[in-house]
């Protein structure tokens, strides 16, 4: 039986039988969310929207890492 708060149906429908959070809780926020949207894309009504959300989170993670790398390079040059 689906519990819309604790165990929504689209959380439980992956063919692996694994719940997405079991994987994503070991990642940072943006990567975890990107994986979440990819993982559940075909389990909800609008797969394209979920894939676009995943891309949004991936772009945000890439931007964050670029800033981190730039900051690190600045410190190393000093």
Secondary structure, 3 states (H helix, E strand, C coil): CCECCCECHHHHCCCCCCCCHHHHCCCCHHHHHHHHHHHCHHHCCCHHHHHHHHHHHHHHHHHHHHHHHHHHHHHHHC
